[in-house]
Structure formats: C-alpha cells, structure tokens
Amino acid sequence: MNELYTPPAGYYDQFFIWIYDASGLTDGQNALNQFVYIQAPLGDFVLRRIAGLAGVVNPDGGQYQIKDKDGAYIEADPTYVVAEDDMMIVPELKYPETGAIGFDLYDVLRAVNV
C-alpha cells in the first residue's frame, strides 16, 4: 500500500502553479535567461513538474534548459521537447521565496489557438 506524502514537521504542502507569459517572445529565436519569479508571501517553492513547453518551443527539434536555485543548469546539455511535454522533475528542485526559476528556450515556436 502506498502512503500519502507528508511534508516535514513545520512545513505544509500547498498546490500552486507559476505561469510563464511567452507572449513577448519571437518565433524562430532563442529566449535565453528567462525567469518565473517566486512571489511572497507563499513561502519556498518546490518544482515537481513542468508542463506546456511544446506550446512555447518548437516540438520538432526545440530544446530547453532549466536552472536550479543557484542558477546552475540541472542538466549539462539542452533537452529536446517532445509532444508529451508534461514532465516530472526528479529529484524535486527547491527555490526560495522571492527567488526565481531560470530557464533557456531554444527555437521558440508559440502555439496559436485558432
């Protein structure tokens, strides 16, 4: 039987989504040093999942790189985006309150809703 996740003593777990606005990006270009800023007063943020990259980066050859709380890439080389772009982050990444999730996007191609 699987046990439910329990946060460490003194902490609580609250579902929250940080959204990135890609409307200012230019299709066909790279968008380096992008950020989603963690805003107070929600506390530290644990990144467990990234979704929607195929709607911002070309799903046919586009790439991305995610940075940790210190600005270091979590993988040495950019990762290719695939159509199934809802991915888990293992191990989870922790970002401090008022910090930022940094990332690079290669070959921007924003999805168009018709």
Backbone torsions as a table, in degrees:
resi	resn	phi	psi	omega
1	MET	NA	133.5	178.2
2	ASN	-82.2	135.0	176.7
3	GLU	-89.7	148.1	177.1
4	LEU	-70.7	149.2	177.2
5	TYR	-66.1	135.1	176.2
6	THR	-125.3	123.4	178.2
7	PRO	-63.8	157.6	177.2
8	PRO	-60.5	158.1	178.8
9	ALA	-55.9	135.1	179.6
10	GLY	89.6	-2.8	-179.6
11	TYR	-122.3	161.9	174.6
12	TYR	-134.1	158.7	-178.7
13	ASP	-110.9	123.2	-179.5
14	GLN	-131.1	124.9	178.7
15	PHE	-66.8	129.3	178.6
16	PHE	-153.4	146.2	179.5
17	ILE	-121.1	130.0	171.4
18	TRP	-99.4	131.5	-174.4
19	ILE	-109.3	139.2	177.3
20	TYR	-104.4	128.1	178.9
21	ASP	-91.9	108.3	-177.7
22	ALA	-94.5	10.0	-174.7
23	SER	-65.0	-22.9	-178.9
24	GLY	-89.8	0.7	-178.8
25	LEU	-83.3	158.0	179.5
26	THR	-109.5	124.3	178.1
27	ASP	-58.2	141.9	178.8
28	GLY	85.6	-5.5	180.0
29	GLN	-106.9	165.0	170.9
30	ASN	-91.4	145.6	177.0
31	ALA	-120.7	93.5	-176.5
32	LEU	-93.7	155.7	177.8
33	ASN	55.1	50.6	174.8
34	GLN	-89.9	156.0	-178.1
35	PHE	-142.6	147.5	164.0
36	VAL	-117.0	117.8	-174.5
37	TYR	-87.9	134.0	177.5
38	ILE	-83.2	123.9	-174.6
39	GLN	-104.8	143.4	176.5
40	ALA	-75.7	156.6	9.8
41	PRO	-108.1	40.9	-175.1
42	LEU	-85.4	-8.9	179.2
43	GLY	90.4	-173.7	179.2
44	ASP	-62.7	155.8	-176.6
45	PHE	-121.9	136.2	177.2
46	VAL	-110.8	117.7	179.3
47	LEU	-84.9	116.3	-178.2
48	ARG	-114.8	-18.9	-172.1
49	ARG	-155.3	145.7	173.3
50	ILE	-126.7	131.5	-179.2
51	ALA	-134.8	151.2	172.5
52	GLY	92.4	5.6	-178.6
53	LEU	-60.6	-34.7	-179.7
54	ALA	-68.0	-12.1	175.3
55	GLY	-90.6	-3.6	-178.0
56	VAL	-124.0	-31.6	-178.1
57	VAL	-116.3	143.7	-179.2
58	ASN	-52.7	116.6	-179.0
59	PRO	-69.8	-8.3	178.2
60	ASP	-110.5	69.3	175.6
61	GLY	113.5	-7.0	177.4
62	GLY	-71.8	157.3	-177.1
63	GLN	-136.6	169.0	177.4
64	TYR	-149.6	160.9	170.8
65	GLN	-140.2	133.1	179.6
66	ILE	-104.7	143.5	179.2
67	LYS	-109.3	150.7	176.1
68	ASP	-82.8	-174.5	-175.8
69	LYS	-63.2	-21.7	-179.8
70	ASP	-95.6	1.5	178.4
71	GLY	88.7	6.8	177.8
72	ALA	-89.9	142.0	177.5
73	TYR	-64.5	139.9	179.3
74	ILE	-79.3	-17.6	172.8
75	GLU	-133.9	144.8	-174.4
76	ALA	-63.9	-36.8	-176.5
77	ASP	-116.2	152.6	175.1
78	PRO	-57.7	150.2	-179.5
79	THR	-106.6	138.3	178.1
80	TYR	-73.9	140.4	175.7
81	VAL	-82.6	141.2	175.5
82	VAL	-122.6	164.9	-178.2
83	ALA	-57.6	-35.4	178.0
84	GLU	-88.0	78.2	-169.9
85	ASP	-96.4	16.1	175.3
86	ASP	-90.5	101.2	-172.0
87	MET	-122.1	146.9	176.3
88	MET	-84.9	148.0	175.4
89	ILE	-105.7	112.4	-178.5
90	VAL	-130.0	122.6	-3.5
91	PRO	-73.3	162.3	-179.7
92	GLU	-59.5	150.1	176.9
93	LEU	-106.7	134.8	-179.4
94	LYS	-106.4	134.1	178.7
95	TYR	-125.4	136.2	-178.9
96	PRO	-74.8	152.5	174.5
97	GLU	-53.8	136.5	-175.3
98	THR	70.0	12.3	173.5
99	GLY	-87.5	-159.2	-178.9
100	ALA	-150.9	146.7	172.2
101	ILE	-94.6	114.1	-178.6
102	GLY	-98.0	148.3	179.6
103	PHE	-161.9	160.5	174.7
104	ASP	-119.3	141.2	176.6
105	LEU	-118.7	131.1	-179.5
106	TYR	-116.0	124.8	-178.7
107	ASP	69.7	68.2	178.8
108	VAL	-62.0	133.3	173.0
109	LEU	-151.3	92.9	-176.1
110	ARG	-72.8	135.7	178.0
111	ALA	-67.7	144.9	178.9
112	VAL	-113.8	124.7	176.2
113	ASN	-87.1	119.8	-178.3
114	VAL	-98.7	NA	NA
